[in-house]
Amino acid sequence: MSMAALQMGKYGVYVWSCYGLTLIGLLFLVFAARRQRQHEVLQAKRRIRMAEQSQQTDMEVRS
């Protein structure tokens, strides 16, 4: 690949900046999705723990 193909004439700055912004956007989406998933997993674990504690409390009250 020649240097002229990488520069793309007078449109090189526009094209490569678009590629760069797209890459940044995709990376942001990947990291945001991972962070959101971790948050959802922690919330689910918390809800499960609270439900188990509630069941134990109900069983103790009934005994």
Backbone atoms as SQL, in Angstrom:
CREATE TABLE atoms (id INTEGER PRIMARY KEY, chain TEXT, resi INTEGER, resn TEXT, atom TEXT, x REAL, y REAL, z REAL);
INSERT INTO atoms VALUES
  (1, 'A', 1, 'MET', 'N', 0.853, -1.167, 0.000),
  (2, 'A', 1, 'MET', 'CA', 0.000, 0.000, 0.000),
  (3, 'A', 1, 'MET', 'C', 0.899, 1.230, 0.000),
  (4, 'A', 2, 'SER', 'N', 0.614, 2.116, -0.882),
  (5, 'A', 2, 'SER', 'CA', 1.462, 3.301, -0.995),
  (6, 'A', 2, 'SER', 'C', 0.995, 4.403, -0.052),
  (7, 'A', 3, 'MET', 'N', 1.880, 5.367, 0.153),
  (8, 'A', 3, 'MET', 'CA', 1.557, 6.492, 1.024),
  (9, 'A', 3, 'MET', 'C', 0.418, 7.324, 0.435),
  (10, 'A', 4, 'ALA', 'N', 0.323, 7.394, -0.883),
  (11, 'A', 4, 'ALA', 'CA', -0.749, 8.155, -1.527),
  (12, 'A', 4, 'ALA', 'C', -2.111, 7.527, -1.230),
  (13, 'A', 5, 'ALA', 'N', -2.155, 6.209, -1.158),
  (14, 'A', 5, 'ALA', 'CA', -3.419, 5.542, -0.848),
  (15, 'A', 5, 'ALA', 'C', -3.837, 5.831, 0.590),
  (16, 'A', 6, 'LEU', 'N', -2.881, 5.923, 1.501),
  (17, 'A', 6, 'LEU', 'CA', -3.198, 6.235, 2.899),
  (18, 'A', 6, 'LEU', 'C', -3.641, 7.687, 3.063),
  (19, 'A', 7, 'GLN', 'N', -3.058, 8.591, 2.285),
  (20, 'A', 7, 'GLN', 'CA', -3.403, 9.997, 2.398),
  (21, 'A', 7, 'GLN', 'C', -4.737, 10.310, 1.713),
  (22, 'A', 8, 'MET', 'N', -5.119, 9.545, 0.713),
  (23, 'A', 8, 'MET', 'CA', -6.386, 9.682, -0.002),
  (24, 'A', 8, 'MET', 'C', -6.585, 11.077, -0.576),
  (25, 'A', 9, 'GLY', 'N', -5.526, 11.628, -1.076),
  (26, 'A', 9, 'GLY', 'CA', -5.630, 12.949, -1.688),
  (27, 'A', 9, 'GLY', 'C', -6.030, 14.006, -0.672),
  (28, 'A', 10, 'LYS', 'N', -6.867, 14.921, -1.097),
  (29, 'A', 10, 'LYS', 'CA', -7.271, 16.002, -0.198),
  (30, 'A', 10, 'LYS', 'C', -8.340, 15.580, 0.795),
  (31, 'A', 11, 'TYR', 'N', -8.850, 14.358, 0.678),
  (32, 'A', 11, 'TYR', 'CA', -9.895, 13.862, 1.578),
  (33, 'A', 11, 'TYR', 'C', -9.344, 13.012, 2.725),
  (34, 'A', 12, 'GLY', 'N', -8.049, 12.835, 2.785),
  (35, 'A', 12, 'GLY', 'CA', -7.432, 11.975, 3.789),
  (36, 'A', 12, 'GLY', 'C', -7.756, 12.362, 5.223),
  (37, 'A', 13, 'VAL', 'N', -7.669, 13.640, 5.524),
  (38, 'A', 13, 'VAL', 'CA', -7.934, 14.094, 6.895),
  (39, 'A', 13, 'VAL', 'C', -9.369, 13.761, 7.275),
  (40, 'A', 14, 'TYR', 'N', -10.307, 14.028, 6.385),
  (41, 'A', 14, 'TYR', 'CA', -11.718, 13.746, 6.659),
  (42, 'A', 14, 'TYR', 'C', -11.956, 12.252, 6.852),
  (43, 'A', 15, 'VAL', 'N', -11.428, 11.444, 5.948),
  (44, 'A', 15, 'VAL', 'CA', -11.660, 9.998, 6.001),
  (45, 'A', 15, 'VAL', 'C', -11.059, 9.396, 7.258),
  (46, 'A', 16, 'TRP', 'N', -9.800, 9.718, 7.561),
  (47, 'A', 16, 'TRP', 'CA', -9.159, 9.115, 8.725),
  (48, 'A', 16, 'TRP', 'C', -9.743, 9.618, 10.037),
  (49, 'A', 17, 'SER', 'N', -10.199, 10.876, 10.059),
  (50, 'A', 17, 'SER', 'CA', -10.848, 11.351, 11.284),
  (51, 'A', 17, 'SER', 'C', -12.180, 10.630, 11.500),
  (52, 'A', 18, 'CYS', 'N', -12.884, 10.320, 10.425),
  (53, 'A', 18, 'CYS', 'CA', -14.132, 9.550, 10.541),
  (54, 'A', 18, 'CYS', 'C', -13.851, 8.142, 11.059),
  (55, 'A', 19, 'TYR', 'N', -12.799, 7.517, 10.538),
  (56, 'A', 19, 'TYR', 'CA', -12.424, 6.195, 11.044),
  (57, 'A', 19, 'TYR', 'C', -12.084, 6.267, 12.532),
  (58, 'A', 20, 'GLY', 'N', -11.327, 7.283, 12.914),
  (59, 'A', 20, 'GLY', 'CA', -10.937, 7.424, 14.307),
  (60, 'A', 20, 'GLY', 'C', -12.137, 7.646, 15.220),
  (61, 'A', 21, 'LEU', 'N', -13.054, 8.523, 14.835),
  (62, 'A', 21, 'LEU', 'CA', -14.243, 8.774, 15.652),
  (63, 'A', 21, 'LEU', 'C', -15.125, 7.535, 15.750),
  (64, 'A', 22, 'THR', 'N', -15.225, 6.796, 14.658),
  (65, 'A', 22, 'THR', 'CA', -16.006, 5.561, 14.681),
  (66, 'A', 22, 'THR', 'C', -15.386, 4.554, 15.641),
  (67, 'A', 23, 'LEU', 'N', -14.075, 4.413, 15.603),
  (68, 'A', 23, 'LEU', 'CA', -13.385, 3.493, 16.509),
  (69, 'A', 23, 'LEU', 'C', -13.588, 3.908, 17.964),
  (70, 'A', 24, 'ILE', 'N', -13.470, 5.189, 18.230),
  (71, 'A', 24, 'ILE', 'CA', -13.682, 5.684, 19.600),
  (72, 'A', 24, 'ILE', 'C', -15.106, 5.386, 20.051),
  (73, 'A', 25, 'GLY', 'N', -16.080, 5.622, 19.169),
  (74, 'A', 25, 'GLY', 'CA', -17.473, 5.340, 19.505),
  (75, 'A', 25, 'GLY', 'C', -17.719, 3.868, 19.788),
  (76, 'A', 26, 'LEU', 'N', -17.152, 3.000, 18.969),
  (77, 'A', 26, 'LEU', 'CA', -17.326, 1.561, 19.175),
  (78, 'A', 26, 'LEU', 'C', -16.679, 1.099, 20.476),
  (79, 'A', 27, 'LEU', 'N', -15.502, 1.605, 20.763),
  (80, 'A', 27, 'LEU', 'CA', -14.834, 1.243, 22.021),
  (81, 'A', 27, 'LEU', 'C', -15.646, 1.724, 23.223),
  (82, 'A', 28, 'PHE', 'N', -16.193, 2.932, 23.122),
  (83, 'A', 28, 'PHE', 'CA', -17.033, 3.440, 24.203),
  (84, 'A', 28, 'PHE', 'C', -18.236, 2.527, 24.420),
  (85, 'A', 29, 'LEU', 'N', -18.881, 2.107, 23.343),
  (86, 'A', 29, 'LEU', 'CA', -20.051, 1.242, 23.470),
  (87, 'A', 29, 'LEU', 'C', -19.706, -0.098, 24.112),
  (88, 'A', 30, 'VAL', 'N', -18.566, -0.659, 23.756),
  (89, 'A', 30, 'VAL', 'CA', -18.142, -1.934, 24.337),
  (90, 'A', 30, 'VAL', 'C', -17.914, -1.783, 25.841),
  (91, 'A', 31, 'PHE', 'N', -17.180, -0.748, 26.235),
  (92, 'A', 31, 'PHE', 'CA', -16.898, -0.559, 27.658),
  (93, 'A', 31, 'PHE', 'C', -18.156, -0.193, 28.433),
  (94, 'A', 32, 'ALA', 'N', -19.033, 0.599, 27.846),
  (95, 'A', 32, 'ALA', 'CA', -20.276, 0.965, 28.523),
  (96, 'A', 32, 'ALA', 'C', -21.166, -0.263, 28.711),
  (97, 'A', 33, 'ALA', 'N', -21.216, -1.131, 27.711),
  (98, 'A', 33, 'ALA', 'CA', -22.032, -2.343, 27.823),
  (99, 'A', 33, 'ALA', 'C', -21.476, -3.271, 28.896),
  (100, 'A', 34, 'ARG', 'N', -20.160, -3.399, 28.962),
  (101, 'A', 34, 'ARG', 'CA', -19.554, -4.242, 30.004),
  (102, 'A', 34, 'ARG', 'C', -19.840, -3.692, 31.391),
  (103, 'A', 35, 'ARG', 'N', -19.730, -2.385, 31.534),
  (104, 'A', 35, 'ARG', 'CA', -19.983, -1.771, 32.836),
  (105, 'A', 35, 'ARG', 'C', -21.452, -1.930, 33.234),
  (106, 'A', 36, 'GLN', 'N', -22.355, -1.747, 32.290),
  (107, 'A', 36, 'GLN', 'CA', -23.780, -1.906, 32.572),
  (108, 'A', 36, 'GLN', 'C', -24.095, -3.348, 32.961),
  (109, 'A', 37, 'ARG', 'N', -23.474, -4.306, 32.284),
  (110, 'A', 37, 'ARG', 'CA', -23.698, -5.715, 32.603),
  (111, 'A', 37, 'ARG', 'C', -23.232, -6.023, 34.024),
  (112, 'A', 38, 'GLN', 'N', -22.062, -5.519, 34.398),
  (113, 'A', 38, 'GLN', 'CA', -21.567, -5.731, 35.762),
  (114, 'A', 38, 'GLN', 'C', -22.525, -5.143, 36.784),
  (115, 'A', 39, 'HIS', 'N', -23.050, -3.973, 36.488),
  (116, 'A', 39, 'HIS', 'CA', -23.995, -3.325, 37.388),
  (117, 'A', 39, 'HIS', 'C', -25.265, -4.165, 37.527),
  (118, 'A', 40, 'GLU', 'N', -25.779, -4.679, 36.419),
  (119, 'A', 40, 'GLU', 'CA', -26.994, -5.492, 36.442),
  (120, 'A', 40, 'GLU', 'C', -26.778, -6.797, 37.202),
  (121, 'A', 41, 'VAL', 'N', -25.614, -7.408, 37.041),
  (122, 'A', 41, 'VAL', 'CA', -25.307, -8.651, 37.758),
  (123, 'A', 41, 'VAL', 'C', -25.256, -8.394, 39.260),
  (124, 'A', 42, 'LEU', 'N', -24.615, -7.298, 39.662),
  (125, 'A', 42, 'LEU', 'CA', -24.561, -6.964, 41.090),
  (126, 'A', 42, 'LEU', 'C', -25.951, -6.710, 41.650),
  (127, 'A', 43, 'GLN', 'N', -26.794, -6.014, 40.905),
  (128, 'A', 43, 'GLN', 'CA', -28.156, -5.768, 41.366),
  (129, 'A', 43, 'GLN', 'C', -28.937, -7.063, 41.496),
  (130, 'A', 44, 'ALA', 'N', -28.772, -7.972, 40.539),
  (131, 'A', 44, 'ALA', 'CA', -29.474, -9.252, 40.597),
  (132, 'A', 44, 'ALA', 'C', -29.026, -10.061, 41.814),
  (133, 'A', 45, 'LYS', 'N', -27.724, -10.069, 42.089),
  (134, 'A', 45, 'LYS', 'CA', -27.226, -10.784, 43.260),
  (135, 'A', 45, 'LYS', 'C', -27.788, -10.183, 44.539),
  (136, 'A', 46, 'ARG', 'N', -27.864, -8.845, 44.580),
  (137, 'A', 46, 'ARG', 'CA', -28.423, -8.168, 45.749),
  (138, 'A', 46, 'ARG', 'C', -29.890, -8.539, 45.952),
  (139, 'A', 47, 'ARG', 'N', -30.648, -8.559, 44.844),
  (140, 'A', 47, 'ARG', 'CA', -32.061, -8.920, 44.939),
  (141, 'A', 47, 'ARG', 'C', -32.244, -10.359, 45.409),
  (142, 'A', 48, 'ILE', 'N', -31.406, -11.266, 44.916),
  (143, 'A', 48, 'ILE', 'CA', -31.488, -12.667, 45.327),
  (144, 'A', 48, 'ILE', 'C', -31.184, -12.791, 46.816),
  (145, 'A', 49, 'ARG', 'N', -30.131, -12.083, 47.267),
  (146, 'A', 49, 'ARG', 'CA', -29.761, -12.129, 48.680),
  (147, 'A', 49, 'ARG', 'C', -30.886, -11.585, 49.555),
  (148, 'A', 50, 'MET', 'N', -31.507, -10.497, 49.134),
  (149, 'A', 50, 'MET', 'CA', -32.606, -9.916, 49.907),
  (150, 'A', 50, 'MET', 'C', -33.808, -10.852, 49.948),
  (151, 'A', 51, 'ALA', 'N', -34.093, -11.528, 48.844),
  (152, 'A', 51, 'ALA', 'CA', -35.216, -12.463, 48.802),
  (153, 'A', 51, 'ALA', 'C', -34.952, -13.650, 49.730),
  (154, 'A', 52, 'GLU', 'N', -33.717, -14.157, 49.736),
  (155, 'A', 52, 'GLU', 'CA', -33.372, -15.270, 50.617),
  (156, 'A', 52, 'GLU', 'C', -33.493, -14.863, 52.082),
  (157, 'A', 53, 'GLN', 'N', -33.029, -13.656, 52.408),
  (158, 'A', 53, 'GLN', 'CA', -33.136, -13.184, 53.784),
  (159, 'A', 53, 'GLN', 'C', -34.589, -13.000, 54.182),
  (160, 'A', 54, 'SER', 'N', -35.398, -12.525, 53.258),
  (161, 'A', 54, 'SER', 'CA', -36.825, -12.341, 53.536),
  (162, 'A', 54, 'SER', 'C', -37.504, -13.683, 53.784),
  (163, 'A', 55, 'GLN', 'N', -37.134, -14.691, 53.015),
  (164, 'A', 55, 'GLN', 'CA', -37.707, -16.023, 53.205),
  (165, 'A', 55, 'GLN', 'C', -37.294, -16.599, 54.547),
  (166, 'A', 56, 'GLN', 'N', -36.034, -16.399, 54.934),
  (167, 'A', 56, 'GLN', 'CA', -35.567, -16.892, 56.220),
  (168, 'A', 56, 'GLN', 'C', -36.297, -16.202, 57.360),
  (169, 'A', 57, 'THR', 'N', -36.525, -14.920, 57.223),
  (170, 'A', 57, 'THR', 'CA', -37.234, -14.166, 58.254),
  (171, 'A', 57, 'THR', 'C', -38.681, -14.654, 58.359),
  (172, 'A', 58, 'ASP', 'N', -39.314, -14.899, 57.209),
  (173, 'A', 58, 'ASP', 'CA', -40.691, -15.406, 57.214),
  (174, 'A', 58, 'ASP', 'C', -40.764, -16.776, 57.878),
  (175, 'A', 59, 'MET', 'N', -39.767, -17.625, 57.615),
  (176, 'A', 59, 'MET', 'CA', -39.755, -18.965, 58.199),
  (177, 'A', 59, 'MET', 'C', -39.575, -18.863, 59.718),
  (178, 'A', 60, 'GLU', 'N', -38.735, -17.942, 60.195),
  (179, 'A', 60, 'GLU', 'CA', -38.503, -17.787, 61.616),
  (180, 'A', 60, 'GLU', 'C', -39.745, -17.256, 62.316),
  (181, 'A', 61, 'VAL', 'N', -40.469, -16.364, 61.665),
  (182, 'A', 61, 'VAL', 'CA', -41.665, -15.793, 62.252),
  (183, 'A', 61, 'VAL', 'C', -42.758, -16.846, 62.355),
  (184, 'A', 62, 'ARG', 'N', -42.863, -17.712, 61.378),
  (185, 'A', 62, 'ARG', 'CA', -43.885, -18.754, 61.358),
  (186, 'A', 62, 'ARG', 'C', -43.595, -19.877, 62.360),
  (187, 'A', 63, 'SER', 'N', -42.345, -20.038, 62.736),
  (188, 'A', 63, 'SER', 'CA', -41.974, -21.143, 63.638),
  (189, 'A', 63, 'SER', 'C', -42.385, -20.877, 65.057);
